[in-house]
């Protein structure tokens, strides 16, 4: 089964990546986690994302585009990146998510990936 691990971080945790005093530990934790996932062979895809202030949100209202600078919601945690993994079941996905640095400082949403639609 494929699952998406959606990594959410607090602003305080995210800021560690740019602070010379904390960047080494921050990136070291992520490198170890990502390396372990790749070594296990479960990673299908994954990317980190630029900070939330770089986002643009689009909505269609009354047939017109409404474009907003910034993320879609004001929250304490922000989407930092994702991985698509292939594992046996939800329990295995939860085990991998628990190893992520985001699990202790933010949260990880785990969602099953929809299978492709049947070819008609």
Residue pairs with C-beta under 8 A, 6 or more apart in sequence:
1 86
1 87
1 88
1 89
1 90
1 93
1 112
1 113
2 44
2 84
2 85
2 86
2 112
2 113
3 84
3 85
3 86
3 87
3 90
3 93
3 110
3 111
3 112
3 113
4 82
4 83
4 84
4 85
4 109
4 110
4 111
4 112
4 113
5 46
5 82
5 83
5 84
5 85
5 93
5 96
5 97
5 100
5 108
5 109
5 110
6 79
6 82
6 108
6 109
6 110
6 111
7 79
7 80
7 81
7 82
7 83
7 100
7 102
7 106
7 108
8 77
8 78
8 79
8 80
8 102
8 106
8 107
8 108
8 109
9 77
9 78
9 80
9 102
9 105
9 106
10 76
10 77
10 78
10 105
10 106
11 76
11 78
12 105
13 26
13 102
13 105
13 106
14 51
14 78
14 80
16 22
16 23
16 25
16 26
17 23
17 26
17 27
26 101
29 101
30 101
33 99
33 100
33 101
34 43
34 46
36 99
37 43
37 83
37 85
37 96
42 85
42 86
42 87
42 96
43 83
43 84
43 85
44 83
44 84
44 85
44 86
45 83
45 84
46 81
46 82
46 83
46 84
47 81
47 82
48 80
48 81
49 79
49 80
49 81
49 82
51 78
52 70
52 71
52 78
52 79
53 69
53 70
55 69
55 70
55 71
55 72
56 67
56 68
56 69
56 70
57 67
57 68
57 69
57 70
57 71
57 72
58 65
58 66
58 67
58 68
59 65
59 66
59 68
60 66
71 78
71 79
77 106
77 107
80 102
80 106
84 113
85 93
85 96
87 93
87 96
90 110
90 112
93 110
94 110
97 103
97 108
97 110
100 108
102 108
